[in-house]
Amino acid sequence: MGTVSSGGEVKVIAGSTGTREAAHRGVSPRLLAAAEFYKANFAWDIQIQDNSLLLCLTGGMAAVSVPFRGGEHLFASTGAVPRGPLILVPGAPFRAYALVESDDCVVSDAELPKGVLFHRSPTRALLPPTVTPRGAVQWLREPSPKDRWLPVASGVIAALTHPQRRLYHHPVVRTARGGIS
């Protein structure tokens, strides 16, 4: 596992990087407060664009996303639920994003299981409290300032590629005086 190691800066696109000045330019105080929280507690590079809070996937940080349908996502159904933050992003379909340490993972899109996407630098991911036309971006599992370690991308992708198989328990066959009972 790797730790979040980006520089942690807040940028207001098409505006100022100063939070006071940004507040005067019509940027939501809620977005500004969230951006400052993520920057201070996780050293994440954050951008505010229009009414969206964006996490810049740089500095060794990446994301793996899977479709989210009917309250179920591929991480859970394959037994590959990673430790670390999980984000639900509304869309068509909704997607669950696992924040991961990129660990220099090199994998082609063709090698990924159906529906799985690997988001690398310089991608940006939406963060709460962003609201899209399809709904609010939400944490499925919030990040913790006490546990900033992220799962490694290669491990999460391997778990999705080779899901845990169910073990079936069969009754034990014991021999009784040399025979099978």
C-alpha positions in Angstrom: 0.0 0.0 0.0 1.1 3.5 -0.7 0.3 6.8 1.0 -1.2 9.9 -0.6 1.9 11.9 -1.6 0.7 14.8 -3.7 1.6 18.4 -2.9 -1.9 19.4 -1.8 -3.0 22.6 -3.4 -6.3 24.2 -4.1 -6.8 25.9 -7.5 -9.9 27.8 -8.6 -10.1 27.5 -12.4 -10.9 30.7 -14.3 -10.4 32.6 -11.0 -8.1 33.2 -8.1 -6.3 30.6 -6.0 -7.1 32.7 -2.9 -10.1 31.4 -1.0 -11.3 34.9 0.1 -11.1 36.2 -3.4 -12.7 33.1 -4.7 -15.6 33.5 -2.3 -16.2 37.0 -3.7 -16.2 35.5 -7.2 -19.3 33.4 -6.4 -17.6 30.1 -5.5 -19.7 28.2 -2.9 -18.4 28.5 0.6 -19.2 24.8 1.0 -16.9 23.9 -1.9 -14.2 26.1 -0.5 -14.4 24.5 2.9 -14.4 21.0 1.5 -11.4 21.9 -0.7 -9.5 23.3 2.3 -10.4 20.2 4.4 -9.1 17.8 1.7 -5.9 19.8 1.3 -5.2 20.2 5.0 -6.0 16.6 6.0 -4.8 14.6 2.9 -2.5 16.9 1.0 -4.6 16.4 -2.1 -4.4 18.6 -5.2 -7.9 20.1 -5.5 -9.4 22.2 -8.2 -12.7 24.1 -8.1 -14.3 24.5 -11.5 -17.8 26.0 -11.9 -19.7 24.2 -9.1 -17.5 21.1 -9.0 -14.8 20.0 -6.6 -12.1 18.0 -8.5 -9.4 15.8 -7.2 -6.3 15.8 -9.5 -5.0 12.3 -9.8 -1.3 13.1 -9.7 1.6 12.4 -7.4 1.1 8.7 -7.4 -2.6 8.8 -6.9 -5.1 7.1 -9.3 -8.6 5.6 -9.2 -10.2 2.4 -10.3 -13.9 2.7 -11.1 -16.7 0.1 -11.6 -20.4 0.4 -12.5 -22.8 0.9 -9.6 -26.3 -0.4 -10.2 -29.1 -1.1 -7.8 -27.0 -0.4 -4.8 -24.4 -3.0 -5.9 -20.9 -2.5 -7.3 -18.4 -4.9 -8.8 -16.0 -4.4 -5.9 -18.4 -6.0 -3.5 -19.8 -8.7 -5.9 -16.3 -10.0 -6.7 -15.0 -9.8 -3.1 -12.5 -7.2 -4.2 -13.6 -4.3 -1.9 -10.4 -2.3 -1.4 -9.5 -0.5 1.8 -9.6 3.2 1.5 -11.9 5.9 0.2 -14.8 4.9 -2.2 -16.7 7.6 -4.1 -20.1 7.3 -5.7 -20.4 9.5 -8.8 -23.8 9.8 -10.5 -23.8 9.2 -14.2 -25.0 6.8 -16.8 -24.3 4.4 -15.2 -23.4 5.6 -11.7 -19.8 4.6 -10.9 -18.0 3.6 -7.7 -14.4 5.0 -7.6 -11.7 3.5 -5.4 -8.9 5.9 -4.7 -5.6 3.9 -5.1 -1.8 4.4 -5.1 -0.8 4.0 -8.8 2.3 2.0 -7.9 3.5 2.5 -11.5 0.8 0.0 -12.5 0.9 -0.5 -16.3 -2.2 -2.1 -17.7 -4.0 -1.6 -21.0 -7.7 -0.9 -21.0 -8.1 -4.2 -23.0 -6.7 -6.1 -20.0 -9.3 -4.8 -17.6 -12.4 -6.7 -16.8 -15.6 -5.5 -18.5 -16.9 -2.2 -17.0 -13.7 -1.5 -15.0 -11.8 1.7 -15.7 -8.3 2.7 -14.5 -8.0 6.5 -14.1 -4.4 7.7 -14.2 -2.7 11.1 -14.2 -3.7 13.7 -15.4 -7.4 12.6 -14.8 -9.6 14.5 -12.4 -12.2 12.9 -10.2 -15.3 14.6 -8.8 -15.4 14.9 -5.0 -18.3 15.5 -2.5 -20.0 18.0 -2.1 -20.3 18.3 -5.9 -23.8 18.0 -7.3 -24.2 16.9 -10.9 -27.3 17.0 -13.1 -27.9 13.3 -12.1 -27.4 13.8 -8.4 -24.9 14.4 -5.6 -21.4 12.9 -5.5 -21.2 10.9 -2.2 -18.7 9.0 -0.2 -19.4 5.3 0.0 -16.4 5.1 2.4 -15.0 8.4 3.6 -11.2 9.0 3.8 -9.7 9.1 7.3 -7.0 11.5 8.3 -5.8 8.8 10.7 -5.4 6.3 7.9 -4.1 8.0 4.7 -2.8 4.8 3.1 -4.4 3.8 -0.1 -4.5 0.3 -1.6 -2.2 -0.3 -4.6 -3.8 -0.2 -8.0 -2.3 -3.5 -9.2 -3.8 -5.3 -6.2 -7.2 -3.9 -6.7 -7.1 -4.6 -10.5 -5.9 -8.2 -9.8 -8.7 -8.8 -7.3 -11.2 -7.6 -9.9 -9.6 -9.7 -12.7 -9.4 -12.9 -10.6 -12.4 -12.7 -8.2 -12.5 -14.8 -5.1 -14.3 -18.0 -5.8 -16.8 -19.4 -3.3 -15.6 -22.4 -1.4 -18.1 -25.2 -1.2 -17.9 -27.4 1.9 -18.5 -31.1 1.3 -19.1 -33.6 4.0 -15.9 -35.3 5.2 -15.7 -38.9 4.0 -14.2 -41.1 6.8 -13.0 -44.6 6.5 -14.4 -47.1 8.9 -12.1 -50.1 9.3 -10.7 -49.7 5.8 -13.9 -49.0 4.0 -15.5 -45.8 2.9 -18.6 -44.9 4.9 
